[in-house]
Amino acid sequence: MDRDPVNSTSIRSIGYDPESEKMEVEFLKGTVYTYSDVSEGVFNTLMTSESIGKAFSSLIKSGGFSYEKTE
């Protein structure tokens, strides 16, 4: 999955596949996590947020999405 760079102090890039509803997040330290069952609406809200880091924390981390470390 291709990831796009984002302006964040903790996240380097984010990618999304609407077909599988999977989202990849690469953190600045190089760790990549894949989150499952992320709706396109949640992804769009995250990507258009003023602070991607804060939005990630409230939408994804607190949202109970299952995830796996992929790299």
C-alpha positions as CSV (number, residue, x, y, z in Angstrom):
1,M,0.0,0.0,0.0
2,D,1.3,3.4,-0.9
3,R,1.6,5.9,2.0
4,D,1.6,9.7,1.7
5,P,3.8,11.9,3.9
6,V,1.9,13.9,6.5
7,N,2.8,16.9,8.6
8,S,3.1,15.5,12.1
9,T,5.6,15.4,15.0
10,S,4.9,11.7,15.5
11,I,3.7,10.2,12.2
12,R,5.8,10.1,9.0
13,S,3.2,8.8,6.5
14,I,-0.3,7.2,6.2
15,G,-1.8,5.0,3.6
16,Y,-5.3,3.7,3.1
17,D,-7.0,1.0,1.0
18,P,-10.8,1.7,0.9
19,E,-11.5,-1.8,-0.5
20,S,-10.1,-3.7,2.5
21,E,-10.6,-0.8,4.9
22,K,-7.0,-1.1,6.1
23,M,-4.8,1.9,7.0
24,E,-1.1,1.8,7.4
25,V,0.6,4.3,9.7
26,E,4.4,4.8,9.6
27,F,5.7,6.6,12.7
28,L,8.8,8.8,12.7
29,K,10.9,6.0,14.4
30,G,10.2,3.8,11.3
31,T,7.6,1.5,12.9
32,V,4.6,0.7,10.7
33,Y,1.3,-0.5,12.0
34,T,-1.7,-1.7,9.9
35,Y,-5.2,-0.9,11.4
36,S,-8.2,-2.9,10.3
37,D,-11.9,-1.9,9.7
38,V,-11.1,1.8,9.3
39,S,-14.0,3.4,7.4
40,E,-13.2,5.9,4.6
41,G,-15.0,8.6,6.7
42,V,-12.6,8.0,9.7
43,F,-9.6,8.1,7.3
44,N,-10.8,11.3,5.7
45,T,-11.4,12.9,9.0
46,L,-7.9,12.0,10.2
47,M,-6.3,13.3,7.0
48,T,-8.1,16.6,7.1
49,S,-7.5,17.3,10.8
50,E,-5.6,20.3,11.9
51,S,-3.4,18.0,14.1
52,I,-3.0,14.5,12.6
53,G,-1.3,13.3,15.8
54,K,-4.1,14.4,18.0
55,A,-6.7,13.1,15.6
56,F,-4.9,9.8,15.4
57,S,-4.9,9.5,19.2
58,S,-8.6,10.3,19.5
59,L,-10.0,8.5,16.4
60,I,-7.7,5.5,16.0
61,K,-5.9,4.7,19.3
62,S,-9.1,5.4,21.3
63,G,-11.3,3.9,18.7
64,G,-10.5,0.3,19.5
65,F,-9.3,-0.6,16.0
66,S,-7.5,-3.9,15.8
67,Y,-3.9,-3.5,14.5
68,E,-0.7,-5.3,13.8
69,K,2.9,-4.2,13.6
70,T,3.9,-4.8,10.0
71,E,7.5,-3.5,9.8
